């Protein structure tokens, strides 16, 4: 299945478009397409880890995936890394501890 198809299927599950909303299934499809290192898909997958949507919230994995996205020129991933450091939600300390 193409990256685009996997991404769209994941979006359908995540947003409940034409199918029952399910936060666990999109992570599977985002992960499969992220293996091909598509920056946009990496960013969608990392959001799942950062927010704990469908997967366990793991800041270390989120940061690593954001970093990988920046290596591919994804400016949104860079923006999200900056947000990790400057957003005061209590996650900042956990993120720094996980590095």
C-alpha positions as CSV (number, residue, x, y, z in Angstrom):
1,X,0.0,0.0,0.0
2,X,1.4,3.4,-0.9
3,X,2.4,6.0,1.8
4,X,-0.4,8.3,0.7
5,X,-3.0,5.5,1.1
6,X,-1.7,4.5,4.5
7,X,-1.7,8.1,5.7
8,X,-5.3,8.7,4.5
9,X,-6.5,5.4,6.1
10,X,-4.8,6.5,9.4
11,X,-6.5,9.9,9.1
12,X,-9.9,8.2,8.5
13,X,-9.5,6.2,11.7
14,X,-8.2,9.2,13.7
15,X,-10.9,11.6,12.6
16,X,-13.8,9.0,12.4
17,X,-14.3,9.7,8.6
18,X,-16.6,7.0,7.2
19,X,-15.5,4.6,10.0
20,X,-15.7,4.5,13.8
21,X,-13.1,6.8,15.4
22,X,-10.2,4.8,16.8
23,X,-7.0,6.3,18.1
24,X,-5.0,3.1,18.1
25,X,-5.4,2.0,14.5
26,X,-4.0,5.3,13.0
27,X,-0.7,4.7,14.8
28,X,-0.3,1.4,13.0
29,X,-0.8,3.0,9.6
30,X,1.3,6.1,10.4
31,X,4.1,3.8,11.7
32,X,4.1,1.7,8.5
33,X,4.3,4.7,6.3
34,X,6.8,6.5,8.5
35,X,9.2,3.6,7.9
36,X,9.7,5.1,4.5
37,X,10.8,8.4,6.2
38,X,8.1,10.7,4.8
39,X,8.5,13.9,6.9
40,X,4.8,14.6,7.0
41,X,3.9,11.1,8.1
42,X,6.7,11.2,10.7
43,X,5.1,14.3,12.2
44,X,1.7,12.7,12.4
45,X,3.2,9.7,14.1
46,X,5.2,11.8,16.6
47,X,2.1,13.7,17.5
48,X,0.6,10.4,18.7
49,X,3.6,9.8,21.0
50,X,3.7,13.4,22.2
51,X,0.0,13.6,23.0
52,X,-0.4,9.9,24.0
53,X,-3.2,9.4,21.4
54,X,-3.6,5.7,20.6
55,X,-0.1,4.9,22.0
56,X,1.6,5.4,25.3
57,X,2.9,9.0,25.8
58,X,6.6,8.7,25.5
59,X,8.5,12.0,25.2
60,X,11.8,10.5,24.3
61,X,10.4,8.8,21.2
62,X,8.5,12.0,20.3
63,X,11.7,14.0,20.5
64,X,13.6,11.4,18.4
65,X,11.0,11.4,15.7
66,X,10.8,15.2,15.7
67,X,14.6,15.2,15.3
68,X,14.3,12.8,12.4
69,X,11.8,15.0,10.7
70,X,14.1,18.0,10.9
71,X,16.8,15.9,9.2
72,X,14.4,15.7,6.2
73,X,13.8,19.4,6.2
74,X,10.4,19.4,8.0
75,X,10.0,22.8,9.4
76,X,7.0,21.7,11.4
77,X,9.1,19.1,13.2
78,X,11.6,21.9,14.1
79,X,8.7,24.1,15.3
80,X,7.5,21.2,17.5
81,X,11.0,20.6,19.0
82,X,11.1,24.3,20.0
83,X,7.6,23.9,21.4
84,X,8.8,20.9,23.5
85,X,11.4,23.1,25.1
86,X,9.4,26.3,25.7
87,X,5.8,25.1,26.3
88,X,5.1,25.0,30.0
89,X,2.9,22.0,30.5
90,X,5.0,19.9,32.8
91,X,6.1,17.7,29.9
92,X,9.1,20.0,29.3
93,X,10.8,18.6,32.4
94,X,10.0,15.0,31.5
95,X,11.3,15.7,27.9
96,X,14.6,17.1,29.2
97,X,15.0,14.2,31.6
98,X,14.5,11.7,28.7
99,X,17.3,13.1,26.6
